[in-house]
């Protein structure tokens, strides 16, 4: 497939509504054998796997499951969790003719976990499963899988119970993970750029209690491999008490390690673009340690670190981007 065709189809898929996915992709796959190997994966064992290990959390993936069995989304799963139905079959019809094109249901990967998660910033794997109306063809399904914020899931469910099969309106996506640039000095400016333009409207999945919860409530460091490499980005509202007099949570609290450090503008020499300060999470339980074994067999201890970025403008001082990481204890 030519590069132009690949990009064209990918762009169409990312913006496709239910009707288009069923009529242009799933139906030709089943009835004429059409296939786009660069766009769709095939995995008959999808429902028995951990999506955090199988997929890149930053990408939307399309998977063909053949055969789909009655156990899918009911009794199957893996050690880490299982897919469970959130919204049952919705009839997808041609909006002009009313002809039934197929069905769609929504499933969520339910993780077996013990620690309570932060609701506003919780992200879950969600699957939109499509199948044709012919009972002889319903063993062949197309699954669209994404890692979504709780508010995005609520929006998706609201749309599922609405009559339209059009795609969701496009929204600006803020980064979920950190970045590593060749020049680390430029990373601060990169993060600050993502705060520009939100003077009046802050994203719906902003958390208000990041400073008052254990960081493990926001990310699972043992399952999220992107986090292990880059850290996770959290957009939040802060107060003057953050890192000073706030009480944190029952497991510990964030405390300031390094005060405000100015970040220079990359556009105007001498101007201050914004500031960064660094926090450390102080565990109440001294035995609560994260670690790994290095290539020499030595145990390396890790601690939770948070870099808090904010713009220099006074009216944006309380809207910050926090990059949370696990780093070596020095």
FENPE-V517654 format. One record per pair of residues at least 12 apart in sequence whose C-alpha atoms are under 7 Angstrom apart, sorted by sequence separation. I is the first residue (numbers start at 1). J is the second residue. D is the distance in whole Angstrom. If there is no record, write none. Layout:
# FENPE-V517654
I;J;D
I;J;D
This chain:
# FENPE-V517654
73;85;6
91;103;5
129;141;7
130;142;5
243;255;5
262;274;6
263;275;5
289;301;7
290;302;5
308;320;6
309;321;5
90;103;5
91;104;7
129;142;6
130;143;6
243;256;6
262;275;5
290;303;7
308;321;6
309;322;6
89;103;6
90;104;5
129;143;4
261;275;5
262;276;7
308;322;4
89;104;5
90;105;6
109;124;7
128;143;6
129;144;6
260;275;6
261;276;5
307;322;6
308;323;7
89;105;5
108;124;7
109;125;5
127;143;6
128;144;5
260;276;5
261;277;6
306;322;6
307;323;5
88;105;5
108;125;6
109;126;6
127;144;5
128;145;7
260;277;5
306;323;5
307;324;6
87;105;6
88;106;7
108;126;5
127;145;4
259;277;5
306;324;4
46;65;7
87;106;5
107;126;6
108;127;6
126;145;6
127;146;7
258;277;6
259;278;7
305;324;6
306;325;6
43;63;7
86;106;6
87;107;7
107;127;5
125;145;7
126;146;5
258;278;5
305;325;5
41;62;6
42;63;6
43;64;6
44;65;5
85;106;6
86;107;5
106;127;6
107;128;7
125;146;6
126;147;6
257;278;6
258;279;7
304;325;6
305;326;6
40;62;5
41;63;5
42;64;5
43;65;5
44;66;5
85;107;4
86;108;6
106;128;5
125;147;4
126;148;7
256;278;6
257;279;5
304;326;5
305;327;7
39;62;7
40;63;5
41;64;6
42;65;6
44;67;6
84;107;5
85;108;6
105;128;6
106;129;6
124;147;5
125;148;6
256;279;4
257;280;6
281;304;5
303;326;5
304;327;7
40;64;7
83;107;6
84;108;5
104;128;7
105;129;5
123;147;6
124;148;6
255;279;5
256;280;6
280;304;6
281;305;6
302;326;6
303;327;5
47;72;6
83;108;5
84;109;6
104;129;5
105;130;7
123;148;5
124;149;7
254;279;6
255;280;5
280;305;5
302;327;5
303;328;6
47;73;7
83;109;4
84;110;7
104;130;5
123;149;4
210;236;7
254;280;6
255;281;6
279;305;6
280;306;6
302;328;4
303;329;6
82;109;5
83;110;6
103;130;6
104;131;7
122;149;6
123;150;6
254;281;4
255;282;7
279;306;5
301;328;6
302;329;5
48;76;6
49;77;7
50;78;7
81;109;7
82;110;5
103;131;5
121;149;6
122;150;6
207;235;6
208;236;6
253;281;6
254;282;6
278;306;6
279;307;6
300;328;7
301;329;6
10;39;7
47;76;7
48;77;4
49;78;6
81;110;5
82;111;7
102;131;6
103;132;6
121;150;7
206;235;5
207;236;5
208;237;6
252;281;7
253;282;5
278;307;5
47;77;6
48;78;5
50;80;7
81;111;4
102;132;4
103;133;7
120;150;6
206;236;5
252;282;5
253;283;7
277;307;6
278;308;6
80;111;6
81;112;5
101;132;6
102;133;5
211;242;6
252;283;4
276;307;7
277;308;5
80;112;6
101;133;7
251;283;6
252;284;5
276;308;5
277;309;7
251;284;6
276;309;5
275;309;6
276;310;7
213;248;6
214;249;7
275;310;6
47;83;7
212;248;4
213;249;5
274;310;6
275;311;6
211;248;6
212;249;5
214;251;6
274;311;4
275;312;7
214;252;7
273;311;6
274;312;4
273;312;6
272;312;7
212;253;7
211;254;6
177;227;7
180;230;7
179;230;6
178;230;5
151;204;7
177;230;6
178;231;5
151;205;6
177;231;6
178;232;6
177;232;4
178;233;6
149;205;7
176;232;6
177;233;5
176;233;5
175;233;7
69;139;7
68;139;5
67;139;5
68;140;6
19;92;6
66;139;6
67;140;6
68;141;7
92;165;7
18;92;7
19;93;7
66;140;5
189;263;7
19;94;7
65;140;6
66;141;7
188;263;7
65;141;5
64;141;6
65;142;6
64;142;5
22;101;7
63;142;6
64;143;6
239;318;7
22;102;7
62;142;7
63;143;5
238;318;5
62;143;6
63;144;7
237;318;6
238;319;7
62;144;5
192;274;7
237;319;5
61;144;6
62;145;6
236;319;6
237;320;6
61;145;5
121;205;6
236;320;6
60;145;6
61;146;7
120;205;6
121;206;7
235;320;6
236;321;6
60;146;5
120;206;7
121;207;6
235;321;5
59;146;7
120;207;5
234;321;6
235;322;6
233;321;7
234;322;5
233;322;6
234;323;6
57;147;6
233;323;5
232;323;6
233;324;7
231;323;6
232;324;5
231;324;5
232;325;7
231;325;5
122;218;6
121;218;7
118;217;6
117;217;4
118;218;6
116;217;6
117;218;6
115;217;7
22;130;7
26;142;7
192;309;7
199;316;7
192;310;7
192;311;6
178;323;7
19;165;6
18;165;5
17;165;6
18;166;7
17;166;5
17;167;4
16;167;6
15;167;6
52;223;7
52;224;6
